[in-house]
């Protein structure tokens, strides 16, 4: 499928699709917990960014990796400074500072492997954040000065550091579920 045909499909479809060099596949719907974790992160990070030149986008916004012809819908996309849209897709972001994926059983392997391999082609990307759906755990992959990626792992009682935007997020606060009975 051409990218233009993909964009036409997205414009007329009630579901979202990812794209890779002419191949298109539908995205699975998220669980209630997936949505809660993504929302908790949006609130925590969004509040910390208030008044700063960074914007946070939900999973309704596409990210396009021109080098590999991959288009995805990350759970959260953070852009600092002006958004650079894709030349052939005005709605797709090409310059994220941080991408966040909330893991699920069906997406975890791809989010850790193949998708992250594509994302590493984005020169603007400074941190890639994976949020566990099984336990209170936030992994932050950070691009170092020499271009290598380093993993920092944060669990219960810890604060995840997003150094590229100078934001700290309490793991306990993100995983706290006020609707769960004790």
N, C-alpha and C positions, 0 to 999 in steps of 0.2 A: 504494500500500500504506500502511496506517496504521502509525504508529510501534509500536503494540502488536503488530501482525502481524509487523513487522520483528523485534521482540524475540523473538517466538515462533520465527521462522525461525532467528535466531542461536542460540537455546537448543537447537534440534534439528539444526543443521547441523554437519557436520565441517569446513566452510570458513567463512571470514569474509566479510562483506558490508559495504559502505558504504551510507549512506543519505543522500538529499537530497530533502526535501519530497515524500515519497511514492515516489520512484524508488529502486530497490535494484540494486546490481551486485556481483558476486563479485570478490574481490581475487585478483590473480595471486600465485602462489607466488614466493618470493624465490630468488635464486641463492645458491650457496655463498659467494661473495664478499660479497654483501649481508648474509648472516647473520654472517659473520666481522667485518665492519665494525661492525655493530650491537652485537655482543658486545664488541668491543674498546672501544667507546664506553661501554657499560654498565659495564664493569670500571673504566675510567679515571675516569668521572664518579662512579660509585657509591662507589669508594674515597675520593675527595675529599670526598664528602658524609657519610661515616661520622661519626656523633655530632652531626650537624646536623639541624635540623627540616625536612628535605627528603627526599622519596622519589622513586625512579626506577621507572618502570613500563615493561614490555616492550610489544610490539605486540599482546599479547593483551588489552589494556585499551582500551576505547573512549573517545574524546573527543567530547563533544556541544557543538555551537555553536547555542545556542537562537535567536539572532537570525536565522540563516539556515536552521535546521532541517537541519543537516549533521552527520552522525556518521561518524567516521573511526577508523582504527586506526593512529596514528603509530608509527614504529619505536621511538621512545622518548618518554616523557612524564615531565617532572619537575614535581613539585608541592612548593612550600614552604608549610608550614602545613597546616591541616586540609583534607582533600579535600572539595570541594563536589560531590555527585552531582547528576545531572539529576533534576528532580522526578518524571519518569515513567520513569526508568531508573537505578536505584540503583547499577548497575555502571559507568555512564558518568561520566567526570570533566568538570567544566565550568570548572575554574579552574587550567589548567596555567600554570606559570611559563615553561617552555621546552618546545618541541616539536622533535623531531629526525626528519628523513626522510633515509634513505639512498636516493639516486637510482638509477634504472634507466632503460634506454632507453624502456621503456613508461610510466614514471610521471613522468619528469623535467619535461615540459611542464606537466602538471597540478600537480605539487608546487610548481613555481615560480610558477604563475599562479593558476588557479582555486582550488586548495586553500588557498594562502596568503591569497587574498582573503577566504575564509571565516574562516580562523584570526585574521585581524586584527580580527574582531568580538569576540574574547575579551579583555575588559578586563584580565584577569590576565596575559596573555601578554606577556613581556618580550623573549624572544629566540626566533627561529625559525632552526634550524640545518639546512643542506643539506650532505650528505656525498657527494662525487663517487664514482661507481663506475668512472670512467675514469682518474682521475689523483689523486695525493695533494693533495686540495683540500677545505677545509672553509669554507663560507660561513656567516657569522653575521649575520642580520638582527636589528637591535636597535631597540626602540622608544625613541625619545628623549623627553625631558621634554615637548616640545611635541606629542607624538603621532606625529611623523614616524618613518619607518623608515630606518635607515642600514645599509649593508652594509659589513662588514669581511671581507676575503678572506684566508685563510691557506693557505700552501703548504708545500712541503718545507723543513725546517729551521726552521719557525716554530711558534709556540705559539698555538693558538686560545684566545681569551679569552671565557669565559662570565661577563660582568660581573654579571649578575643574581644569580648564586649564588657569585661570587668563586672560580671554578674555571678552571684553565688546563690545556689538553690538548695534548700534543705531536703534531703532524701525523705526524711520522715514526713515533712509537710506534703510533698508530692504524693506519697502513698497513703496518707491519712484518708480514710473513707468515712465521712460523718454518717453515712446511711447504713453502715454495717453495725449490727448489734454486738455488744460486747458480752 
